[in-house]
Amino acid sequence: MLSFLPAALRGVLAGLLLALNTLFWCWPLFAVTLLKILLPFGPARRLCNVAMSFIQESWISCNKGWMTLVRRTRWDIQGLEPLDYQHSYLVTSNHQSWADILVLQYILNRRIRPLKFFLKQELIWVPVIGLCWWALEFPFMKRYSKAYLAKHPEKKGKDLATTRRACAKFRHNPVGIFNFLEGTRFTPEKHAEQASPFRHLLKPKAGGIAFVLDAMGEQLESLVNVTIHYPSGNPSFWTLLSGGLDEVVVRFEELSIPREFIGKSYDQDEAYRLAFQQWVNRLWEDKDALLDRLHAGE
C-alpha cells in the first residue's frame, strides 16, 4: 500500500498507472480488432470476441490493482450471489460520482460479462479511450431533442434504429448492457432544478432501457438493479485516485423483467410508455427508501 505517501503524490501515481494500463492494453485490443475486420467469419469473430473480453477484463483487473495499492477501501457488498457469467443482463444504477464506473467494474469484473455502456457519439473522439470503446463495440448514440425532432420529423425513430443495430452485435453472445437511468451525476443543484420527488436521486429517464428491451429483451436474463452509497459523501474522481475512498456500500438486486415490457415500442405505444414509466418510478422509490436506510447506517 502507498498510504504513507502524501495524497497528492498517490493521486499522480494512480493517474499515471491508469494511463499506462490503458496504453498497454489498447495495442493488443487494436490488433484483435484489425484481425476481426480482416476475418469476418463466424468462428474467427467469436474467437476475437473472447480475446477482446479477456483484454477488457485484464484492463479492469489492473485498475483494481492500483485502486487497492492507493487505499484499502472497505467494501460492503450484498446481492452478488445469483449473478451468472454465462447470462446477459441489463444493469442500471444510481449515479453519484465519476468513480461509480470504476466501482462497478471493480465489483462485477468476471462475475458477469464486461459492461457495455451507451455513450454519446461525441465521445468517440476522446483520445485513445474513444477508439477502445469503438473497438469493444460500445454503442454510440446520437440523441435528438424534442425541439430538433419537431423541426426534423424524419429523424424520429432514429434513436431506436441505432439501438437496434448496436444491440444486434450482442444477440449471440452474453453481455452486460449498462445504463445510468438518471442520465447524469446527482448534485444538489440538479436535484433542485428538476424538483425531483426523490430525496437522494434525480428523476429516472426510462427511454434508454426501454429501447434496449425493445431491441434485445428476449436475450436478457434479468435486470440488475444496483444502489451505490458512499458513507463519507460522494467522492470526486481525484478522491479515488488519491486514496481518499475509504468505504463503499453497494447493494445488488436481480429483478425479473415483466414480459409485457419486452418487444414493445416506447415511442409509439402510449399505454406501454406510461406503464413502463410507472414501473421505473417504483424502482426509484424503492431505491430512494434503501438509500434512506443506508444513510441512516442500517
VEXBAMI-696797 format. One record per residue: residue number from 1; residue in three letters; x, y, z of N, C-alpha, C in turn. Coordinates in steps of 0.1 Angstrom, whole numbers, plus 5000, padded with zeros to 4 digits. Each point is the difference from the previous one (the first is absolute). Layout:
// VEXBAMI-696797
NUM	ALA	X	Y	Z	X	Y	Z	X	Y	Z
...
***
This chain:
// VEXBAMI-696797
1	MET	5008	4988	5000	4992	5012	5000	5009	5012	5000
2	LEU	4994	5011	4994	5007	5013	5000	4995	5010	5009
3	SER	4993	4996	5011	4994	5009	5009	5009	5009	5007
4	PHE	5013	4997	5000	5010	5008	5007	5004	5012	4992
5	LEU	4996	5000	4987	5003	5011	4991	4989	5011	5001
6	PRO	5004	5013	4998	4990	5011	4999	4989	4997	4990
7	ALA	4988	5004	5003	4989	4997	4991	5002	5005	4986
8	ALA	5006	5012	4999	5003	5006	4986	5009	4991	4992
9	LEU	5010	4994	5007	5009	4991	4993	4994	4987	4996
10	ARG	4991	4995	5009	4993	4988	4997	4991	5002	4988
11	GLY	4993	5012	4999	4991	5003	4989	5008	5000	4987
12	VAL	5012	5006	5000	5008	5001	4988	5004	4986	4995
13	LEU	5005	4992	5010	5004	4987	4997	4989	4991	4994
14	ALA	4988	5001	5007	4988	4992	4995	4996	5005	4986
15	GLY	5000	5013	4998	4996	5005	4987	5010	4995	4989
16	LEU	5013	4999	5004	5010	4995	4990	4998	4985	4998
17	LEU	4997	4993	5011	4998	4985	4998	4987	4998	4991
18	LEU	4990	5008	5002	4988	4998	4992	5003	5003	4985
19	ALA	5008	5011	4998	5003	5003	4986	5009	4989	4994
20	LEU	5010	4995	5007	5009	4990	4995	4993	4987	4998
21	ASN	4991	4997	5009	4992	4987	4998	4991	5001	4988
22	THR	4994	5012	4997	4992	5001	4988	5008	4999	4987
23	LEU	5012	5007	5000	5009	4999	4989	5005	4986	4997
24	PHE	5003	4993	5011	5005	4986	4999	4990	4991	4993
25	TRP	4987	5001	5005	4990	4990	4995	4994	5005	4987
26	CYS	5001	5013	4996	4994	5004	4988	5006	4994	4987
27	TRP	5013	4997	5001	5007	4995	4988	4995	4986	4996
28	PRO	5000	4990	5010	4994	4987	4996	4985	5001	4996
29	LEU	4993	5009	5006	4986	5002	4997	4999	5005	4985
30	PHE	5008	5009	4996	4999	5005	4986	5005	4989	4991
31	ALA	5009	4992	5004	5005	4989	4991	4989	4990	4998
32	VAL	4993	4996	5011	4989	4990	4998	4989	5006	4992
33	THR	4997	5013	5002	4989	5007	4992	5003	4999	4985
34	LEU	5013	5003	4997	5004	4999	4986	4998	4986	4994
35	LEU	5004	4990	5008	4998	4987	4996	4986	4996	4998
36	LYS	4991	5006	5009	4986	4997	4999	4994	5006	4987
37	ILE	5005	5012	4996	4996	5006	4988	5005	4992	4987
38	LEU	5012	4995	5001	5006	4993	4989	4994	4986	4998
39	LEU	4995	4994	5011	4995	4987	5000	4985	5000	5004
40	PRO	4991	5005	4992	4986	5001	5004	4992	4987	4999
41	PHE	5006	4989	5005	4993	4987	5000	4996	4997	5015
42	GLY	4989	4992	5001	4994	4997	5013	5010	4995	5010
43	PRO	5007	4989	4998	5009	4995	5010	5011	5010	5003
44	ALA	5006	5007	4990	5010	5009	5003	4995	5012	5008
45	ARG	4988	5005	4997	4995	5011	5008	4997	4996	5014
46	ARG	4995	4988	5002	4997	4995	5014	5013	4999	5008
47	LEU	5011	4995	4993	5013	4999	5007	5005	5014	5003
48	CYS	4998	5010	4991	5005	5013	5003	4992	5007	5011
49	ASN	4987	4997	5001	4992	5005	5011	5004	4995	5013
50	VAL	5004	4987	5001	5006	4995	5012	5013	5007	5004
51	ALA	5008	5002	4990	5013	5007	5003	4998	5014	5004
52	MET	4990	5007	4994	4997	5014	5004	4994	5001	5014
53	SER	4992	4990	5004	4995	5000	5014	5011	4998	5010
54	PHE	5009	4991	4996	5012	4997	5009	5008	5013	5002
55	ILE	5002	5007	4989	5008	5013	5001	4993	5010	5008
56	GLN	4986	5002	4999	4993	5009	5008	5000	4996	5014
57	GLU	4998	4988	5003	5000	4995	5014	5014	5001	5006
58	SER	5011	4998	4992	5013	5002	5005	5003	5015	5004
59	TRP	4995	5009	4991	5002	5014	5003	4993	5004	5013
60	ILE	4988	4994	5002	4993	5003	5013	5007	4994	5011
61	SER	5006	4988	4999	5007	4994	5011	5012	5008	5004
62	CYS	5007	5006	4990	5012	5008	5003	4995	5013	5007
63	ASN	4989	5006	4996	4994	5011	5007	4997	4997	5015
64	LYS	4995	4988	5002	4997	4995	5014	5013	5000	5008
65	GLY	5011	4996	4993	5013	5000	5007	5004	5013	5005
66	TRP	5000	5011	4991	5004	5013	5005	4990	5006	5010
67	MET	4987	4997	4999	4990	5004	5009	5003	4995	5014
68	THR	5004	4987	5001	5004	4994	5013	5013	5006	5005
69	LEU	5009	5003	4990	5013	5005	5004	4999	5013	5007
70	VAL	4992	5009	4995	4999	5014	5006	4991	5000	5013
71	ARG	4991	4990	5001	4992	5000	5012	4992	4987	5002
72	ARG	5001	4994	5011	4992	4988	5003	4986	5004	5004
73	THR	4992	5003	4990	4986	5004	5002	4992	4989	5007
74	ARG	4991	5003	5009	4991	4991	5006	4988	4998	4991
75	TRP	4998	4988	4995	4989	4997	4991	4989	4993	5007
76	ASP	4988	5005	5000	4988	4994	5006	4991	4997	4988
77	ILE	5000	4987	4996	4993	4996	4988	4990	4989	5003
78	GLN	4988	5001	4995	4990	4990	5002	4992	4998	4987
79	GLY	4996	4987	4998	4991	4997	4988	5007	4995	4988
80	LEU	5013	4997	5000	5007	4996	4988	4998	4985	4997
81	GLU	4996	4992	5010	5001	4985	4999	4992	4995	4988
82	PRO	4988	5005	4996	4992	4994	4990	5006	5002	4985
83	LEU	5009	5010	4999	5004	5003	4986	5009	4989	4994
84	ASP	4998	4999	4987	5007	4989	4993	5007	5005	4988
85	TYR	5013	4997	4998	5008	5005	4990	4995	4996	4986
86	GLN	4992	4990	4999	4995	4995	4987	4987	5006	4995
87	HIS	4995	5009	5008	4987	5007	4997	5002	5014	4996
88	SER	4990	5005	4992	5000	5014	4997	4991	5008	5009
89	TYR	5004	5012	5004	4993	5008	5010	4998	5014	4995
90	LEU	4990	5006	5004	4998	5015	4999	5003	5005	5014
91	VAL	5010	5009	5001	5005	5005	5013	4997	5015	5001
92	THR	4995	5004	5011	4998	5015	5002	5004	5003	5014
93	SER	5003	5013	5002	5004	5004	5014	4997	5015	5001
94	ASN	5000	5004	5013	5000	5015	5003	5014	5005	4996
95	HIS	5001	5013	4998	5013	5006	4995	5003	5012	5008
96	GLN	5011	4998	5008	5003	5011	5010	5014	5006	4997
97	SER	5009	4992	4993	5014	5004	4999	5006	4995	4988
98	TRP	5011	5006	4995	5008	4995	4989	5006	4987	5004
99	ALA	5001	4997	5013	5006	4988	5005	4990	4988	4998
100	ASP	4987	5002	4998	4991	4990	4999	5003	4989	4990
101	ILE	5005	5004	4989	5003	4990	4989	5011	4991	5004
102	LEU	5011	5005	5006	5011	4992	5005	4996	4991	5011
103	VAL	4991	5005	5009	4995	4992	5011	4992	4988	4995
104	LEU	4991	5003	4990	4992	4989	4994	5009	4989	4993
105	GLN	5010	5005	4993	5009	4991	4993	5008	4992	5010
106	TYR	5005	5007	5011	5007	4993	5010	4993	4988	5006
107	ILE	4987	5002	5002	4992	4990	5007	4995	4989	4990
108	LEU	4996	5004	4988	4994	4991	4990	5009	4993	4991
109	ASN	5013	5004	5000	5010	4994	4991	5000	4985	5001
110	ARG	4998	4993	4990	5000	4985	4999	4989	4993	5008
111	ARG	4990	5008	5005	4988	4994	5006	4989	5000	4989
112	ILE	4999	5011	4992	4992	4999	4988	5009	5005	4989
113	ARG	4995	5000	4988	5008	5004	4988	5003	5015	5001
114	PRO	5011	5005	4994	5003	5014	5001	4989	5009	4996
115	LEU	4998	5011	5008	4989	5009	4998	5002	5008	4987
116	LYS	4989	5001	4992	5000	5009	4988	4991	5012	5003
117	PHE	5006	5012	5000	4993	5012	5003	4995	5006	4987
118	PHE	4988	5007	5001	4996	5008	4989	5006	5014	5001
119	LEU	5007	5004	4990	5009	5012	5000	4995	5010	4990
120	LYS	5002	5013	5004	4997	5010	4990	5009	4999	4988
121	GLN	4995	5003	4988	5008	4998	4988	5013	5008	5000
122	GLU	5000	5012	5007	5011	5009	5000	5012	4993	5008
123	LEU	4997	4991	5008	5011	4994	5009	5009	4991	4992
124	ILE	4997	4996	4988	5009	4992	4992	5013	5008	4996
125	TRP	5000	5013	5002	5011	5008	4997	5009	5002	5012
126	VAL	4997	4994	5011	5009	5001	5012	5013	4992	4996
127	PRO	5012	5006	5002	5012	4993	4996	5001	4987	5006
128	VAL	5004	4990	4992	5003	4986	5004	4988	4993	5006
129	ILE	4994	5005	5010	4989	4992	5007	4988	5000	4991
130	GLY	4998	5011	4992	4989	5000	4990	5001	4989	4990
131	LEU	5012	4998	4995	5003	4989	4991	4998	4986	5007
132	CYS	5004	4999	5012	4998	4988	5008	4985	4997	5001
133	TRP	4992	5010	5003	4986	4998	5001	4994	4995	4987
134	TRP	5005	5006	4989	4995	4996	4987	5004	4986	4997
135	ALA	5013	4996	5003	5005	4987	4997	4992	4989	5008
136	LEU	4996	5004	5012	4992	4991	5009	4985	5000	4997
137	GLU	4996	5007	4989	4987	5001	4996	4990	5006	5010
138	PHE	5005	5010	5007	4991	5007	5009	4990	5008	4991
139	PRO	4987	5000	5003	4990	5007	4992	5002	5015	5001
140	PHE	5002	5006	4989	5001	5015	4999	4986	5005	4995
141	MET	4994	5009	5008	4987	5005	4997	5000	5015	4997
142	LYS	4991	5004	4990	4998	5014	4998	4986	5003	5003
143	ARG	4998	5007	5011	4987	5003	5005	4995	5013	4994
144	TYR	4987	5000	4996	4993	5012	4995	4991	5006	5010
145	SER	5000	5013	5002	4991	5006	5009	4986	5001	4994
146	LYS	4990	5003	5008	4987	5001	4995	4998	5012	4991
147	ALA	5008	5011	5003	4999	5011	4991	5006	4997	4986
148	TYR	5011	4992	5000	5006	4997	4987	4991	4990	4992
149	LEU	4993	4991	5007	4991	4991	4993	4988	5007	4995
150	ALA	4996	5011	5007	4989	5008	4995	5003	5006	4987
151	LYS	5013	5004	4998	5004	5006	4987	5004	4990	4990
152	HIS	5004	4988	5005	5005	4989	4991	4993	4987	5003
153	PRO	4987	4999	4997	4992	4988	5004	5005	4988	4993
154	GLU	5008	5001	4989	5005	4988	4993	5011	4993	5009
155	LYS	5005	5007	5010	5010	4994	5009	4993	4991	5011
156	LYS	4987	5001	5002	4993	4993	5010	5002	4985	4999
157	GLY	5004	4994	5010	5002	4985	5000	5014	4996	4997
158	LYS	5009	5010	4996	5014	4997	4997	5007	4995	5013
159	ASP	4996	5005	5012	5007	4995	5012	4998	4985	5002
160	LEU	4987	4996	4997	4997	4986	5002	5007	4991	4990
161	ALA	5001	5005	4987	5007	4993	4990	5014	4998	5003
162	THR	5007	5011	5005	5014	4999	5005	5001	4990	5011
163	THR	4991	5000	5009	5001	4991	5012	4999	4986	4995
164	ARG	4990	4997	4990	4999	4987	4995	5012	4995	4993
165	ARG	5007	5009	4992	5012	4996	4993	5011	4996	5010
166	ALA	5001	5009	5011	5010	4998	5010	4998	4986	5007
167	CYS	4987	4998	5004	4997	4988	5008	5001	4987	4992
168	ALA	4998	5002	4986	5001	4988	4992	5013	4993	5000
169	LYS	5011	5008	5003	5013	4994	5001	5001	4991	5012
170	PHE	4992	5001	5010	5001	4993	5012	4990	4988	5001
171	ARG	4992	4998	4989	4989	4991	5000	5004	4986	5003
172	HIS	5012	4996	4996	5004	4986	5001	5011	4998	5011
173	ASN	5003	5010	5008	5010	5000	5010	4995	5005	5013
174	PRO	5003	4994	5011	4996	5006	5013	5006	5014	5002
175	VAL	4993	5009	5005	5004	5014	5001	4994	5007	5012
176	GLY	5007	5010	5006	4994	5008	5010	4997	5014	4994
177	ILE	4988	5003	4998	4996	5014	4995	4998	5009	5011
178	PHE	5007	5011	5001	4999	5009	5012	4994	5013	4996
179	ASN	4992	5006	5009	4994	5013	4998	4998	5007	5013
180	PHE	5005	5012	5001	4997	5008	5012	4986	5007	4997
181	LEU	4990	4995	5008	4986	5005	4997	4999	5015	5002
182	GLU	5007	5006	5009	4999	5014	5002	5006	5008	4989
183	GLY	5009	4994	4992	5007	5006	4989	5011	5010	5003
184	THR	5001	5003	5012	5011	5010	5005	5003	4998	5014
185	ARG	5011	5005	5005	5003	4999	5014	4991	5008	5009
186	PHE	4997	4995	5012	4992	5007	5010	5008	5011	5006
187	THR	4994	5012	5000	5005	5012	5007	4988	5007	5006
188	PRO	5002	5007	5011	4989	5007	5006	4994	5011	4991
189	GLU	5008	5005	4991	4995	5010	4990	4991	4994	4990
190	LYS	5004	4988	4995	4992	4993	4990	4987	4995	5007
191	HIS	5001	4996	5012	4989	4995	5008	4989	5011	5001
192	ALA	5005	5012	5004	4991	5011	5002	4994	5005	4987
193	GLU	5008	5000	4989	4996	5005	4987	4989	4991	4995
194	GLN	5001	4987	5002	4990	4990	4995	4987	5000	5009
195	ALA	5002	5005	5012	4989	4999	5010	4997	4985	5002
196	SER	5011	4992	5001	4999	4985	5001	4992	4996	5012
197	PRO	4990	4991	4999	4992	4995	5011	5008	4991	5009
198	PHE	5012	4996	4997	5008	4991	5008	5010	5007	5008
199	ARG	5003	4995	5012	5010	5007	5009	5014	4999	4995
200	HIS	5004	4988	4995	5014	4997	4997	5002	4998	4985
201	LEU	4990	5002	4992	5001	4996	4985	4995	5011	4991
202	LEU	5005	5000	4988	4994	5008	4990	4989	4992	4993
203	LYS	4992	5007	4992	4989	4993	4994	5005	4990	4990
204	PRO	4995	4988	4999	5005	4990	4991	4995	5002	4986
205	LYS	5008	4997	4990	4996	5001	4986	4998	4986	4994
206	ALA	4988	4997	4998	4996	4986	4997	5003	4996	4986
207	GLY	5001	5010	4991	5001	4997	4985	5012	4991	4997
208	GLY	5012	5003	5006	5012	4992	4996	4998	4985	5002
209	ILE	4996	4996	5012	4999	4985	5002	4988	4995	4993
210	ALA	4989	5008	4997	4989	4995	4992	5005	4997	4986
211	PHE	5008	5008	4994	5006	4997	4987	5007	4987	5000
212	VAL	5008	4997	5011	5008	4988	5001	4990	4988	5000
213	LEU	4990	5001	5008	4990	4989	5002	4993	4997	4986
214	ASP	4998	5011	4993	4994	4998	4987	5009	4993	4990
215	ALA	5013	5003	5001	5010	4995	4990	5004	4986	5004
216	MET	5002	4997	5013	5006	4987	5003	4994	4994	5013
217	GLY	4988	5004	5004	4994	4995	5012	4999	4985	5002
218	GLU	4998	4993	4989	4999	4985	5001	5013	4994	5005
219	GLN	5011	5007	4997	5014	4994	5003	5003	5002	5015
220	LEU	4994	5010	5006	5004	5005	5013	4995	4990	5011
221	GLU	5008	4996	5009	4996	4991	5011	4992	5008	5010
222	SER	5004	5012	5003	4993	5008	5011	5006	5014	5000
223	LEU	4994	5008	5009	5005	5014	5003	5008	4999	5013
224	VAL	5012	5005	4999	5008	5001	5012	5000	5015	5005
225	ASN	4993	5002	5011	4997	5013	5006	5011	5003	5011
226	VAL	5009	5009	4997	5011	5003	5009	4998	5013	5007
227	THR	5003	5000	5013	4999	5012	5008	5014	5002	5006
228	ILE	5006	5012	4998	5013	5003	5005	4999	5011	5010
229	HIS	5007	4999	5011	5000	5010	5011	5014	5002	5005
230	TYR	5004	5012	5002	5013	5004	5005	4998	5006	5014
231	PRO	5002	4993	5011	4997	5005	5013	5007	5013	5004
232	SER	5012	5002	4994	5007	5013	5002	4997	5011	4991
233	GLY	4990	4998	4992	4996	5010	4990	5004	4997	4986
234	ASN	4994	5005	4990	5003	4997	4986	5014	5004	4997
235	PRO	5009	4991	4995	5014	5003	4997	5001	5005	4986
236	SER	5010	5009	4999	5005	5004	4986	5008	4989	4995
237	PHE	5004	5001	4987	5009	4990	4994	5014	5001	5006
238	TRP	5003	5013	5003	5013	5002	5007	5001	4993	5014
239	THR	4988	5000	5007	5000	4993	5013	5003	4985	4998
240	LEU	4995	4994	4989	5003	4986	4998	5015	4998	4996
241	LEU	5005	5009	4992	5014	4999	4996	5010	5002	5012
242	SER	4996	5009	5008	5010	5004	5011	4998	4991	5013
243	GLY	4992	4990	4999	4998	4991	5011	4991	5005	5011
244	GLY	4991	5009	4997	4990	5005	5010	4987	4993	5001
245	LEU	4999	4989	4992	4987	4993	5000	5001	4989	5011
246	ASP	4995	5003	5011	5002	4991	5012	4989	4989	5001
247	GLU	4988	5003	4995	4990	4989	5001	4989	5002	4989
248	VAL	4996	4988	4995	4990	5000	4989	4990	4990	5004
249	VAL	4987	5003	5000	4989	4991	5002	4992	4998	4987
250	VAL	4999	4988	4996	4993	4997	4987	4990	4988	5003
251	ARG	4988	5002	4995	4989	4990	5001	4996	4996	4986
252	PHE	5000	4987	4997	4995	4995	4987	4987	4993	5003
253	GLU	4991	5002	4990	4987	4993	5000	4997	4996	4986
254	GLU	4998	4987	4999	4997	4994	4987	4984	4999	4999
255	LEU	4995	5007	4989	4985	5001	4999	4996	4994	4986
256	SER	4989	4993	5000	4994	4995	4988	4995	5012	4992
257	ILE	5002	4999	4987	4995	5010	4991	4986	4996	4996
258	PRO	4990	5008	5003	4986	4996	4996	4999	4997	4985
259	ARG	4994	4989	4997	4999	4995	4986	4993	5011	4991
260	GLU	4990	5007	5006	4992	5009	4992	5009	5012	4996
261	PHE	5012	5002	5005	5008	5011	4997	5011	4997	4989
262	ILE	4999	4987	4995	5010	4996	4990	4995	5001	4986
263	GLY	5007	5006	4991	4996	5001	4986	4989	5010	4997
264	LYS	4999	5010	5009	4989	5010	4998	5007	5013	4995
265	SER	4992	5008	4993	5005	5013	4995	4998	5011	5010
266	TYR	5010	5005	5007	4999	5010	5010	4996	5013	4993
267	ASP	5004	5003	4988	4997	5012	4994	4985	5001	4995
268	GLN	4995	4988	4996	4987	5000	4993	4989	4995	5008
269	ASP	5002	4993	5011	4990	4994	5008	4998	5008	5013
270	GLU	4990	5009	5000	4999	5009	5012	4997	4992	5013
271	ALA	4991	4990	4999	4996	4992	5012	5012	4993	5005
272	TYR	5008	4994	4991	5013	4993	5005	5009	5010	5006
273	ARG	5002	5012	4994	5009	5010	5005	4997	5004	5014
274	LEU	4987	5002	5002	4995	5004	5014	5003	4989	5010
275	ALA	4996	4988	4996	5002	4988	5009	5015	4998	5003
276	PHE	5008	5002	4990	5015	4998	5002	5005	5011	5009
277	GLN	4996	5012	4998	5005	5011	5009	4996	4998	5014
278	GLN	4988	4995	5002	4995	4997	5014	5008	4989	5006
279	TRP	5004	4990	4993	5008	4989	5005	5014	5006	5004
280	VAL	5006	5008	4992	5013	5006	5002	4999	5009	5013
281	ASN	4990	5008	5001	4998	5008	5011	4999	4993	5013
282	ARG	4993	4988	5000	4999	4992	5012	5014	4994	5004
283	LEU	5008	4996	4990	5014	4996	5002	5007	5011	5007
284	TRP	4998	5013	4996	5007	5011	5005	4995	5004	5014
285	GLU	4987	4998	5003	4995	5002	5013	5006	4990	5010
286	ASP	5001	4987	4996	5007	4990	5009	5014	5003	5002
287	LYS	5007	5005	4989	5014	5003	5001	5002	5012	5010
288	ASP	4992	5010	4999	5000	5012	5009	4998	4996	5014
289	ALA	4991	4990	5003	4998	4996	5013	5012	4992	5005
290	LEU	5006	4992	4991	5012	4993	5004	5012	5009	5003
291	LEU	5001	5011	4993	5010	5010	5003	4998	5007	5013
292	ASP	4987	5002	5003	4997	5006	5013	5005	4991	5011
293	ARG	4998	4987	4999	5005	4990	5010	5015	5000	5000
294	LEU	5007	5000	4989	5014	5000	4999	5006	5013	5006
295	HIS	4994	5011	4998	5005	5013	5006	4998	5000	5015
296	ALA	4990	4992	5005	4998	4999	5014	5009	4989	5006
297	GLY	5008	4994	4992	5009	4990	5005	4994	4986	5002
298	GLU	4988	4998	4995	4994	4987	5002	5005	4989	4991
***
